[in-house]
Amino acid sequence: MFGRKKKILLPPADESDHGSAQPRLSPRSPNEAIKPSMAPPPPPKLRRRRRGMLSLLSGLLTLFVALAIAGIFGFSMLQQEVTAQGPLQSDKVVVIPRNTGTGEIANILKEEGVINQPLLFQAYAHINRQRGQLKAGEFQFKAGTSIEDAIDTLIQGKAILHTVTVPEGLTSEQIIARLYEHEILTGDVTDTPREGSLLPDTYKFERGTTRQQIISTMQTAQRQAIEQIWQRRSNELPIKSPQELVILASIVEKETGRADERTRVAGVFINRLMKRMKLQSDPTIVYGLVGGKGTLGRGILRSEIEAATPYNTYVVEGLPPGPIANPGRAALEAVANPSRTKDLYFVADGSGGHSFAETYEQHQRNVNRWRQIEKSRPAPDAADVDRVVPDAEDVRGQNGTPMVPGLRGTASALPAAGGRPGRGFDASEGTDKDPLKNKTFDLNNPKNVPALRQP
């Protein structure tokens, strides 16, 4: 009939398709039908990228761990090799020249039998370069020294130190001669140092040090010592400058070698300066005669006492124009702070020391006592060298009595005043090192002095 809706029947589902039948779709409205369907979501690309980066990081981490394990293993093997006992059978001294590269050092150590793997030495030295460079010098390697120990020795600079001893009271010329006698020192001294500018002492140095470097070290040490001692000097001294301090200290150094007498001998000269008395010191005569070349090697003659030289304190008043030697620290200290006595005279007492006196009468008694000691000796004392003795023609005066210089108020009451016990006037006198034995010296030119060598 018209007006009734016709019922549409769908065919029944096939039984064979049971379980896979598509869901029934509900009819859409016309509005819905004309709407576009939604696009499917994009593929998870971001998730794939993350998975790729994680894989890369994982691979790199694995590689790093593998390399670290290999490095630790390799370093352990390297450490074992460089700390292993070396081939050296006994202690040995090896000299590494200056400006020598690591490869050359390794070859030197291999030739000397210290190491047997020079390439490993170079590699380990490169690894330890932040600790410092390998140094040149003279080094002692102990038996069984490992590569690591050898590198430590060269980096830390434990070089062997040699010594040179310069006694107090030598002149600059004599000090230069002593430096030339030392076989380890090298090079020449460019110029003779000013007298009194070197500090006698024992100096340590490495192989390769030059003689000029030792001279420079001695000059620096002397300047520092003089500056320190001058600052703490006594305020009552008639000494006006550090140079005058050195001049008088050089005289004291020559007059006595006993430490317990230096301040008292210095006090005698200070007292004489304050009273405007001539110092009358024997060593100043010698220096005026030989110009610092050494010693006379004999007693001073009466005629030489009267010879007018700038250094003859029997003739000139006050201090000589310059030092007569290089005084040590003790002599400088003695002059800066001398004993406070009234002594004006001193003479040898026969025991290596001196007898001091305040008056001329006391001094004469001391001189007579010294003469008796001299007469009892079978041979002249070594202390008589470079001390005043009478000339043959001056032995007796007009009335036939002996004439002995030094009885007119001298500081040392010659003869043989202030001699050093057991040896001559200087360390070189009486030996084959005595500069006066070299006849090629020009006594008029103090700088024209050839180097003394062992005969």
DRENDO-1510 file (C-alpha; in Angstrom, 1 decimal, always signed):
<recs>
REC; n; res; u; v; w
REC; 1; MET; +0.0; +0.0; +0.0 .
REC; 2; PHE; +1.1; +3.5; -0.6 .
REC; 3; GLY; +2.6; +5.2; +2.4 .
REC; 4; ARG; +4.1; +2.0; +3.9 .
REC; 5; LYS; +7.9; +1.8; +4.1 .
REC; 6; LYS; +9.4; -1.0; +2.3 .
REC; 7; LYS; +11.5; -3.2; +4.5 .
REC; 8; ILE; +14.9; -4.1; +3.0 .
REC; 9; LEU; +16.3; -7.3; +4.0 .
REC; 10; LEU; +20.0; -8.0; +3.9 .
REC; 11; PRO; +21.2; -11.4; +2.9 .
REC; 12; PRO; +22.3; -13.6; +5.7 .
REC; 13; ALA; +26.0; -13.9; +6.4 .
REC; 14; ASP; +27.8; -16.8; +4.9 .
REC; 15; GLU; +28.5; -19.5; +7.4 .
REC; 16; SER; +31.9; -20.0; +5.9 .
REC; 17; ASP; +32.8; -16.4; +6.7 .
REC; 18; HIS; +31.8; -16.8; +10.3 .
REC; 19; GLY; +34.3; -15.2; +12.6 .
REC; 20; SER; +35.6; -12.8; +9.9 .
REC; 21; ALA; +32.5; -11.0; +9.1 .
REC; 22; GLN; +32.9; -7.3; +8.8 .
REC; 23; PRO; +31.0; -5.2; +11.3 .
REC; 24; ARG; +27.8; -3.7; +10.2 .
REC; 25; LEU; +28.1; -0.1; +9.2 .
REC; 26; SER; +25.3; +2.2; +10.3 .
REC; 27; PRO; +24.0; +4.4; +7.6 .
REC; 28; ARG; +25.4; +7.8; +7.4 .
REC; 29; SER; +23.5; +11.0; +7.0 .
REC; 30; PRO; +23.8; +13.0; +3.8 .
REC; 31; ASN; +25.9; +15.6; +5.7 .
REC; 32; GLU; +28.2; +13.0; +7.0 .
REC; 33; ALA; +28.5; +11.4; +3.7 .
REC; 34; ILE; +29.8; +14.5; +2.0 .
REC; 35; LYS; +32.4; +15.1; +4.7 .
REC; 36; PRO; +35.9; +14.0; +3.8 .
REC; 37; SER; +37.3; +11.1; +5.7 .
REC; 38; MET; +40.2; +11.8; +8.1 .
REC; 39; ALA; +43.8; +11.1; +6.9 .
REC; 40; PRO; +45.7; +8.3; +8.7 .
REC; 41; PRO; +48.3; +9.4; +11.4 .
REC; 42; PRO; +51.9; +9.8; +10.3 .
REC; 43; PRO; +54.3; +6.9; +10.9 .
REC; 44; PRO; +56.3; +7.1; +14.2 .
REC; 45; LYS; +59.5; +8.5; +12.6 .
REC; 46; LEU; +60.6; +10.2; +15.8 .
REC; 47; ARG; +60.6; +6.9; +17.7 .
REC; 48; ARG; +62.8; +5.4; +15.0 .
REC; 49; ARG; +65.3; +8.3; +15.2 .
REC; 50; ARG; +65.6; +7.9; +19.0 .
REC; 51; ARG; +66.2; +4.2; +18.6 .
REC; 52; GLY; +69.0; +4.9; +16.1 .
REC; 53; MET; +70.8; +7.5; +18.3 .
REC; 54; LEU; +70.6; +5.2; +21.3 .
REC; 55; SER; +72.1; +2.5; +19.2 .
REC; 56; LEU; +75.0; +4.8; +18.2 .
REC; 57; LEU; +75.6; +5.9; +21.7 .
REC; 58; SER; +75.6; +2.3; +22.9 .
REC; 59; GLY; +78.2; +1.4; +20.2 .
REC; 60; LEU; +80.4; +4.3; +21.1 .
REC; 61; LEU; +80.2; +3.4; +24.8 .
REC; 62; THR; +81.1; -0.1; +24.1 .
REC; 63; LEU; +84.1; +1.0; +22.0 .
REC; 64; PHE; +85.2; +3.4; +24.7 .
REC; 65; VAL; +85.1; +0.7; +27.3 .
REC; 66; ALA; +87.0; -1.6; +25.1 .
REC; 67; LEU; +89.7; +1.1; +24.5 .
REC; 68; ALA; +89.9; +1.9; +28.2 .
REC; 69; ILE; +90.4; -1.7; +29.0 .
REC; 70; ALA; +93.0; -2.0; +26.4 .
REC; 71; GLY; +94.7; +1.3; +27.6 .
REC; 72; ILE; +94.7; +0.1; +31.2 .
REC; 73; PHE; +96.2; -3.2; +30.1 .
REC; 74; GLY; +98.8; -1.5; +27.9 .
REC; 75; PHE; +99.7; +1.0; +30.6 .
REC; 76; SER; +100.1; -1.8; +33.1 .
REC; 77; MET; +102.4; -3.5; +30.7 .
REC; 78; LEU; +104.3; -0.3; +30.1 .
REC; 79; GLN; +104.6; +0.4; +33.8 .
REC; 80; GLN; +105.9; -3.1; +34.4 .
REC; 81; GLU; +108.5; -2.6; +31.7 .
REC; 82; VAL; +109.7; +0.8; +32.9 .
REC; 83; THR; +109.9; -0.2; +36.5 .
REC; 84; ALA; +111.7; -3.5; +35.8 .
REC; 85; GLN; +115.3; -3.8; +37.0 .
REC; 86; GLY; +117.8; -2.5; +34.4 .
REC; 87; PRO; +121.0; -4.2; +33.1 .
REC; 88; LEU; +123.5; -2.1; +35.1 .
REC; 89; GLN; +125.6; -4.4; +37.3 .
REC; 90; SER; +127.2; -1.7; +39.5 .
REC; 91; ASP; +126.9; +2.0; +40.2 .
REC; 92; LYS; +128.1; +4.1; +37.3 .
REC; 93; VAL; +128.6; +7.8; +36.6 .
REC; 94; VAL; +127.4; +9.0; +33.2 .
REC; 95; VAL; +127.9; +12.5; +31.8 .
REC; 96; ILE; +125.1; +14.0; +29.7 .
REC; 97; PRO; +126.4; +16.8; +27.6 .
REC; 98; ARG; +124.5; +20.1; +27.2 .
REC; 99; ASN; +122.0; +20.5; +24.4 .
REC; 100; THR; +121.5; +16.8; +24.1 .
REC; 101; GLY; +118.1; +15.5; +22.8 .
REC; 102; THR; +116.0; +12.8; +24.3 .
REC; 103; GLY; +117.0; +10.3; +21.6 .
REC; 104; GLU; +120.7; +11.0; +22.1 .
REC; 105; ILE; +120.3; +10.7; +25.8 .
REC; 106; ALA; +118.7; +7.3; +25.4 .
REC; 107; ASN; +121.5; +6.1; +23.1 .
REC; 108; ILE; +124.1; +7.4; +25.7 .
REC; 109; LEU; +122.4; +5.5; +28.5 .
REC; 110; LYS; +122.2; +2.3; +26.3 .
REC; 111; GLU; +125.9; +2.6; +25.4 .
REC; 112; GLU; +126.8; +3.0; +29.1 .
REC; 113; GLY; +124.7; -0.1; +30.0 .
REC; 114; VAL; +122.2; +1.8; +32.1 .
REC; 115; ILE; +119.1; +0.8; +29.9 .
REC; 116; ASN; +118.5; -1.7; +27.1 .
REC; 117; GLN; +115.3; -0.3; +25.5 .
REC; 118; PRO; +116.1; +3.2; +24.2 .
REC; 119; LEU; +112.7; +3.5; +22.4 .
REC; 120; LEU; +110.8; +2.7; +25.5 .
REC; 121; PHE; +112.9; +5.3; +27.4 .
REC; 122; GLN; +112.0; +8.0; +24.8 .
REC; 123; ALA; +108.3; +7.1; +25.0 .
REC; 124; TYR; +108.2; +7.2; +28.8 .
REC; 125; ALA; +110.2; +10.4; +28.9 .
REC; 126; HIS; +107.6; +11.9; +26.5 .
REC; 127; ILE; +104.8; +10.8; +28.7 .
REC; 128; ASN; +106.5; +12.4; +31.7 .
REC; 129; ARG; +107.4; +15.6; +29.9 .
REC; 130; GLN; +105.0; +17.7; +32.1 .
REC; 131; ARG; +107.3; +17.0; +35.0 .
REC; 132; GLY; +110.2; +18.7; +33.4 .
REC; 133; GLN; +112.9; +18.3; +30.7 .
REC; 134; LEU; +115.7; +15.9; +30.9 .
REC; 135; LYS; +118.8; +17.8; +32.2 .
REC; 136; ALA; +122.4; +17.7; +31.3 .
REC; 137; GLY; +125.2; +17.1; +33.8 .
REC; 138; GLU; +127.0; +14.3; +35.6 .
REC; 139; PHE; +124.7; +11.8; +37.1 .
REC; 140; GLN; +125.3; +8.6; +39.2 .
REC; 141; PHE; +123.0; +5.7; +38.3 .
REC; 142; LYS; +122.8; +2.8; +40.8 .
REC; 143; ALA; +123.0; -0.8; +39.9 .
REC; 144; GLY; +119.8; -2.1; +38.5 .
REC; 145; THR; +118.4; +1.3; +37.7 .
REC; 146; SER; +115.1; +1.1; +35.9 .
REC; 147; ILE; +114.0; +3.3; +33.1 .
REC; 148; GLU; +111.6; +5.1; +35.4 .
REC; 149; ASP; +114.5; +5.7; +37.9 .
REC; 150; ALA; +116.8; +6.9; +35.2 .
REC; 151; ILE; +114.2; +9.4; +34.0 .
REC; 152; ASP; +113.5; +10.6; +37.5 .
REC; 153; THR; +117.3; +11.2; +38.0 .
REC; 154; LEU; +117.6; +13.2; +34.8 .
REC; 155; ILE; +114.4; +15.2; +35.4 .
REC; 156; GLN; +115.0; +16.1; +39.1 .
REC; 157; GLY; +118.6; +17.1; +38.2 .
REC; 158; LYS; +120.4; +15.0; +40.9 .
REC; 159; ALA; +123.7; +15.8; +39.3 .
REC; 160; ILE; +127.0; +15.0; +41.1 .
REC; 161; LEU; +128.5; +18.1; +42.8 .
REC; 162; HIS; +132.2; +18.8; +43.0 .
REC; 163; THR; +133.9; +21.2; +45.3 .
REC; 164; VAL; +136.7; +23.7; +45.1 .
REC; 165; THR; +138.2; +25.2; +48.3 .
REC; 166; VAL; +139.7; +28.6; +48.3 .
REC; 167; PRO; +141.6; +29.4; +51.6 .
REC; 168; GLU; +141.4; +32.7; +53.3 .
REC; 169; GLY; +144.3; +35.2; +52.6 .
REC; 170; LEU; +145.1; +34.2; +49.0 .
REC; 171; THR; +145.5; +37.0; +46.5 .
REC; 172; SER; +143.3; +37.1; +43.4 .
REC; 173; GLU; +146.2; +35.9; +41.3 .
REC; 174; GLN; +146.7; +32.9; +43.5 .
REC; 175; ILE; +143.0; +32.1; +43.5 .
REC; 176; ILE; +142.9; +32.1; +39.7 .
REC; 177; ALA; +145.9; +29.7; +39.7 .
REC; 178; ARG; +144.1; +27.4; +42.1 .
REC; 179; LEU; +141.0; +27.3; +39.9 .
REC; 180; TYR; +143.2; +26.4; +36.9 .
REC; 181; GLU; +144.6; +23.5; +38.9 .
REC; 182; HIS; +141.0; +22.0; +39.2 .
REC; 183; GLU; +140.5; +19.5; +36.4 .
REC; 184; ILE; +136.7; +19.6; +36.5 .
REC; 185; LEU; +136.3; +23.3; +35.9 .
REC; 186; THR; +136.5; +24.5; +32.3 .
REC; 187; GLY; +137.1; +27.8; +30.5 .
REC; 188; ASP; +139.3; +30.7; +31.2 .
REC; 189; VAL; +139.0; +33.7; +33.5 .
REC; 190; THR; +138.4; +36.7; +31.4 .
REC; 191; ASP; +140.0; +39.2; +33.8 .
REC; 192; THR; +141.8; +39.3; +37.1 .
REC; 193; PRO; +139.3; +40.2; +39.8 .
REC; 194; ARG; +139.9; +43.2; +42.0 .
REC; 195; GLU; +141.9; +42.3; +45.1 .
REC; 196; GLY; +139.6; +41.7; +48.1 .
REC; 197; SER; +136.5; +41.2; +45.9 .
REC; 198; LEU; +136.4; +37.3; +46.3 .
REC; 199; LEU; +135.1; +35.5; +49.3 .
REC; 200; PRO; +137.2; +32.5; +50.2 .
REC; 201; ASP; +135.1; +29.5; +50.9 .
REC; 202; THR; +134.3; +26.0; +49.7 .
REC; 203; TYR; +132.1; +26.1; +46.6 .
REC; 204; LYS; +130.1; +23.3; +45.1 .
REC; 205; PHE; +129.5; +23.0; +41.4 .
REC; 206; GLU; +128.4; +20.6; +38.6 .
REC; 207; ARG; +130.6; +19.3; +35.9 .
REC; 208; GLY; +130.6; +21.8; +33.0 .
REC; 209; THR; +130.8; +24.9; +35.3 .
REC; 210; THR; +133.4; +27.4; +34.1 .
REC; 211; ARG; +136.1; +29.1; +36.1 .
REC; 212; GLN; +134.6; +32.4; +35.3 .
REC; 213; GLN; +131.3; +31.3; +36.9 .
REC; 214; ILE; +133.1; +30.4; +40.1 .
REC; 215; ILE; +134.7; +33.8; +40.1 .
REC; 216; SER; +131.3; +35.4; +39.6 .
REC; 217; THR; +129.9; +33.4; +42.5 .
REC; 218; MET; +132.7; +34.4; +44.8 .
REC; 219; GLN; +132.3; +38.0; +43.9 .
REC; 220; THR; +128.5; +37.9; +44.6 .
REC; 221; ALA; +129.2; +36.1; +47.9 .
REC; 222; GLN; +131.7; +38.7; +49.0 .
REC; 223; ARG; +129.4; +41.6; +48.2 .
REC; 224; GLN; +126.7; +40.1; +50.2 .
REC; 225; ALA; +129.0; +39.3; +53.1 .
REC; 226; ILE; +130.4; +42.8; +53.2 .
REC; 227; GLU; +127.0; +44.4; +53.1 .
REC; 228; GLN; +125.7; +42.3; +56.0 .
REC; 229; ILE; +128.8; +42.8; +58.1 .
REC; 230; TRP; +129.0; +46.5; +57.4 .
REC; 231; GLN; +125.5; +47.0; +58.7 .
REC; 232; ARG; +126.3; +45.5; +62.1 .
REC; 233; ARG; +129.7; +47.1; +62.6 .
REC; 234; SER; +130.7; +48.9; +65.7 .
REC; 235; ASN; +129.9; +52.7; +65.7 .
REC; 236; GLU; +133.3; +53.5; +67.2 .
REC; 237; LEU; +135.4; +52.3; +64.3 .
REC; 238; PRO; +137.8; +54.7; +62.5 .
REC; 239; ILE; +136.7; +53.0; +59.3 .
REC; 240; LYS; +134.8; +55.2; +56.9 .
REC; 241; SER; +133.7; +52.8; +54.1 .
REC; 242; PRO; +133.2; +49.1; +53.3 .
REC; 243; GLN; +136.3; +49.2; +51.2 .
REC; 244; GLU; +138.4; +50.3; +54.2 .
REC; 245; LEU; +136.9; +47.4; +56.1 .
REC; 246; VAL; +138.1; +45.0; +53.5 .
REC; 247; ILE; +141.6; +46.6; +53.4 .
REC; 248; LEU; +142.1; +46.2; +57.1 .
REC; 249; ALA; +140.5; +42.7; +57.2 .
REC; 250; SER; +143.0; +41.6; +54.5 .
REC; 251; ILE; +145.9; +42.7; +56.8 .
REC; 252; VAL; +144.4; +40.9; +59.8 .
REC; 253; GLU; +143.9; +37.8; +57.6 .
REC; 254; LYS; +147.6; +37.8; +56.8 .
REC; 255; GLU; +148.8; +38.5; +60.3 .
REC; 256; THR; +147.1; +35.6; +62.1 .
REC; 257; GLY; +145.5; +32.3; +61.2 .
REC; 258; ARG; +144.1; +31.7; +64.7 .
REC; 259; ALA; +140.4; +32.2; +65.1 .
REC; 260; ASP; +140.7; +33.2; +68.7 .
REC; 261; GLU; +143.1; +36.0; +67.9 .
REC; 262; ARG; +141.5; +37.7; +65.0 .
REC; 263; THR; +139.4; +40.2; +67.0 .
REC; 264; ARG; +142.4; +41.1; +69.2 .
REC; 265; VAL; +144.8; +41.6; +66.3 .
REC; 266; ALA; +142.1; +43.7; +64.7 .
REC; 267; GLY; +141.8; +45.7; +67.9 .
REC; 268; VAL; +145.6; +46.4; +67.8 .
REC; 269; PHE; +145.3; +47.9; +64.3 .
REC; 270; ILE; +142.1; +49.9; +65.2 .
REC; 271; ASN; +143.9; +51.3; +68.3 .
REC; 272; ARG; +146.9; +52.4; +66.2 .
REC; 273; LEU; +144.7; +54.0; +63.6 .
REC; 274; MET; +142.9; +56.0; +66.3 .
REC; 275; LYS; +146.2; +57.1; +67.7 .
REC; 276; ARG; +147.5; +58.0; +64.2 .
REC; 277; MET; +150.3; +55.4; +64.6 .
REC; 278; LYS; +151.6; +53.6; +61.5 .
REC; 279; LEU; +150.4; +50.1; +61.2 .
REC; 280; GLN; +153.8; +48.6; +60.4 .
REC; 281; SER; +152.5; +45.3; +59.1 .
REC; 282; ASP; +154.9; +42.9; +57.4 .
REC; 283; PRO; +152.4; +41.5; +54.8 .
REC; 284; THR; +151.8; +45.0; +53.4 .
REC; 285; ILE; +155.6; +45.2; +52.5 .
REC; 286; VAL; +155.4; +41.9; +50.7 .
REC; 287; TYR; +152.4; +42.9; +48.7 .
REC; 288; GLY; +154.1; +46.1; +47.7 .
REC; 289; LEU; +157.2; +44.1; +46.5 .
REC; 290; VAL; +155.5; +41.3; +44.5 .
REC; 291; GLY; +152.2; +42.9; +43.6 .
REC; 292; GLY; +150.0; +40.0; +44.7 .
REC; 293; LYS; +151.9; +37.4; +42.7 .
REC; 294; GLY; +152.6; +35.4; +45.9 .
REC; 295; THR; +155.3; +35.6; +48.5 .
REC; 296; LEU; +158.9; +36.4; +48.8 .
REC; 297; GLY; +159.7; +32.9; +50.0 .
REC; 298; ARG; +162.2; +34.4; +52.5 .
REC; 299; GLY; +162.4; +36.9; +55.2 .
REC; 300; ILE; +162.0; +40.6; +54.5 .
REC; 301; LEU; +165.2; +42.6; +54.4 .
REC; 302; ARG; +165.8; +45.8; +56.3 .
REC; 303; SER; +166.4; +47.6; +53.0 .
REC; 304; GLU; +163.0; +46.5; +51.8 .
REC; 305; ILE; +161.3; +47.9; +54.9 .
REC; 306; GLU; +162.6; +51.3; +53.9 .
REC; 307; ALA; +161.6; +51.0; +50.3 .
REC; 308; ALA; +158.8; +53.5; +49.6 .
REC; 309; THR; +155.9; +51.6; +48.1 .
REC; 310; PRO; +152.2; +52.6; +48.4 .
REC; 311; TYR; +151.6; +49.4; +50.4 .
REC; 312; ASN; +154.5; +49.7; +52.8 .
REC; 313; THR; +152.8; +50.6; +56.1 .
REC; 314; TYR; +156.2; +51.2; +57.7 .
REC; 315; VAL; +156.3; +54.3; +55.4 .
REC; 316; VAL; +152.8; +55.4; +54.7 .
REC; 317; GLU; +150.3; +56.4; +57.4 .
REC; 318; GLY; +147.0; +54.8; +57.8 .
REC; 319; LEU; +145.7; +52.1; +55.5 .
REC; 320; PRO; +147.3; +51.1; +52.2 .
REC; 321; PRO; +145.4; +52.1; +49.0 .
REC; 322; GLY; +143.8; +48.6; +48.6 .
REC; 323; PRO; +143.5; +45.2; +50.1 .
REC; 324; ILE; +146.5; +42.9; +50.1 .
REC; 325; ALA; +144.5; +39.7; +49.8 .
REC; 326; ASN; +141.0; +38.3; +49.9 .
REC; 327; PRO; +139.9; +38.1; +53.5 .
REC; 328; GLY; +137.4; +35.6; +54.8 .
REC; 329; ARG; +134.2; +36.3; +56.6 .
REC; 330; ALA; +135.8; +35.8; +60.0 .
REC; 331; ALA; +138.4; +38.5; +59.4 .
REC; 332; LEU; +135.7; +40.9; +58.2 .
REC; 333; GLU; +133.7; +40.2; +61.3 .
REC; 334; ALA; +136.8; +40.8; +63.5 .
REC; 335; VAL; +137.5; +44.2; +62.0 .
REC; 336; ALA; +133.8; +45.2; +62.2 .
REC; 337; ASN; +133.6; +44.3; +65.9 .
REC; 338; PRO; +137.2; +44.1; +67.3 .
REC; 339; SER; +138.2; +43.4; +70.8 .
REC; 340; ARG; +138.0; +46.5; +73.1 .
REC; 341; THR; +141.5; +46.5; +74.5 .
REC; 342; LYS; +144.4; +49.0; +74.8 .
REC; 343; ASP; +146.8; +46.7; +73.0 .
REC; 344; LEU; +149.2; +48.5; +70.6 .
REC; 345; TYR; +151.7; +45.7; +70.0 .
REC; 346; PHE; +151.9; +41.9; +69.4 .
REC; 347; VAL; +154.7; +39.5; +68.7 .
REC; 348; ALA; +154.9; +35.7; +68.1 .
REC; 349; ASP; +154.9; +33.7; +71.3 .
REC; 350; GLY; +156.4; +30.5; +69.9 .
REC; 351; SER; +153.2; +28.4; +70.2 .
REC; 352; GLY; +151.6; +29.6; +67.1 .
REC; 353; GLY; +149.9; +32.5; +68.8 .
REC; 354; HIS; +151.0; +36.0; +69.8 .
REC; 355; SER; +151.8; +38.0; +73.0 .
REC; 356; PHE; +150.0; +41.3; +73.2 .
REC; 357; ALA; +151.1; +44.4; +75.0 .
REC; 358; GLU; +149.7; +47.8; +75.8 .
REC; 359; THR; +153.0; +49.6; +76.4 .
REC; 360; TYR; +156.3; +49.6; +74.6 .
REC; 361; GLU; +158.1; +48.3; +77.7 .
REC; 362; GLN; +155.8; +45.2; +77.9 .
REC; 363; HIS; +156.3; +44.7; +74.2 .
REC; 364; GLN; +160.1; +44.7; +74.6 .
REC; 365; ARG; +159.9; +42.0; +77.2 .
REC; 366; ASN; +157.7; +39.9; +74.8 .
REC; 367; VAL; +160.2; +40.4; +72.0 .
REC; 368; ASN; +163.2; +39.3; +74.2 .
REC; 369; ARG; +161.2; +36.2; +75.2 .
REC; 370; TRP; +160.6; +35.5; +71.5 .
REC; 371; ARG; +164.3; +35.8; +70.7 .
REC; 372; GLN; +165.2; +33.2; +73.3 .
REC; 373; ILE; +162.7; +30.9; +71.7 .
REC; 374; GLU; +164.3; +31.5; +68.3 .
REC; 375; LYS; +167.8; +30.7; +69.6 .
REC; 376; SER; +166.6; +27.3; +70.9 .
REC; 377; ARG; +165.3; +26.3; +67.5 .
REC; 378; PRO; +167.6; +24.1; +65.3 .
REC; 379; ALA; +166.2; +25.6; +62.1 .
REC; 380; PRO; +164.2; +28.7; +61.1 .
REC; 381; ASP; +160.5; +28.4; +61.5 .
REC; 382; ALA; +158.3; +28.3; +58.5 .
REC; 383; ALA; +156.6; +31.4; +60.0 .
REC; 384; ASP; +159.7; +33.4; +59.3 .
REC; 385; VAL; +159.0; +33.4; +55.6 .
REC; 386; ASP; +157.9; +36.8; +54.5 .
REC; 387; ARG; +158.8; +38.3; +57.9 .
REC; 388; VAL; +161.5; +40.9; +58.6 .
REC; 389; VAL; +165.1; +39.7; +59.0 .
REC; 390; PRO; +168.1; +42.0; +59.1 .
REC; 391; ASP; +170.3; +42.5; +56.1 .
REC; 392; ALA; +173.8; +41.1; +56.4 .
REC; 393; GLU; +175.3; +44.6; +56.2 .
REC; 394; ASP; +172.7; +45.9; +58.8 .
REC; 395; VAL; +173.3; +43.2; +61.4 .
REC; 396; ARG; +175.1; +45.5; +63.8 .
REC; 397; GLY; +174.9; +49.2; +64.5 .
REC; 398; GLN; +177.5; +51.8; +65.2 .
REC; 399; ASN; +178.1; +50.5; +68.7 .
REC; 400; GLY; +178.3; +46.9; +67.7 .
REC; 401; THR; +174.9; +45.9; +69.2 .
REC; 402; PRO; +172.4; +43.9; +67.2 .
REC; 403; MET; +169.9; +45.9; +65.2 .
REC; 404; VAL; +166.5; +44.2; +64.9 .
REC; 405; PRO; +163.8; +46.1; +63.1 .
REC; 406; GLY; +160.5; +46.4; +64.9 .
REC; 407; LEU; +161.7; +47.8; +68.2 .
REC; 408; ARG; +160.5; +51.3; +67.4 .
REC; 409; GLY; +156.9; +50.7; +68.3 .
REC; 410; THR; +155.8; +48.4; +65.5 .
REC; 411; ALA; +152.6; +46.5; +65.7 .
REC; 412; SER; +154.2; +43.1; +65.1 .
REC; 413; ALA; +157.5; +43.5; +66.8 .
REC; 414; LEU; +159.5; +41.9; +64.0 .
REC; 415; PRO; +161.0; +39.5; +63.3 .
REC; 416; ALA; +158.6; +36.7; +62.8 .
REC; 417; ALA; +155.5; +38.5; +64.1 .
REC; 418; GLY; +152.1; +36.9; +63.5 .
REC; 419; GLY; +153.4; +33.9; +61.6 .
REC; 420; ARG; +150.9; +31.2; +60.9 .
REC; 421; PRO; +151.8; +28.0; +62.7 .
REC; 422; GLY; +153.1; +25.1; +60.8 .
REC; 423; ARG; +153.2; +26.7; +57.3 .
REC; 424; GLY; +154.4; +29.6; +55.4 .
REC; 425; PHE; +152.9; +33.0; +54.7 .
REC; 426; ASP; +150.5; +31.7; +52.1 .
REC; 427; ALA; +149.0; +28.4; +51.1 .
REC; 428; SER; +151.2; +28.2; +48.0 .
REC; 429; GLU; +154.6; +29.2; +49.4 .
REC; 430; GLY; +157.3; +26.6; +49.7 .
REC; 431; THR; +155.5; +24.3; +47.2 .
REC; 432; ASP; +155.7; +23.8; +43.5 .
REC; 433; LYS; +152.6; +26.0; +43.2 .
REC; 434; ASP; +154.5; +29.1; +44.5 .
REC; 435; PRO; +153.9; +31.8; +41.8 .
REC; 436; LEU; +157.4; +33.2; +42.4 .
REC; 437; LYS; +158.9; +30.0; +41.0 .
REC; 438; ASN; +157.6; +30.9; +37.6 .
REC; 439; LYS; +160.2; +33.2; +36.2 .
REC; 440; THR; +157.9; +34.3; +33.3 .
REC; 441; PHE; +155.9; +36.6; +35.6 .
REC; 442; ASP; +156.1; +40.2; +34.9 .
REC; 443; LEU; +156.0; +41.8; +38.3 .
REC; 444; ASN; +155.3; +45.2; +36.8 .
REC; 445; ASN; +152.1; +43.9; +35.1 .
REC; 446; PRO; +149.8; +42.2; +37.6 .
REC; 447; LYS; +147.5; +40.9; +34.8 .
REC; 448; ASN; +150.2; +39.3; +32.7 .
REC; 449; VAL; +150.3; +36.1; +34.7 .
REC; 450; PRO; +150.3; +32.7; +33.0 .
REC; 451; ALA; +148.2; +29.9; +34.5 .
REC; 452; LEU; +150.1; +27.5; +36.8 .
REC; 453; ARG; +149.9; +23.9; +35.9 .
REC; 454; GLN; +151.0; +20.7; +37.6 .
REC; 455; PRO; +154.6; +19.9; +36.6 .
</recs>
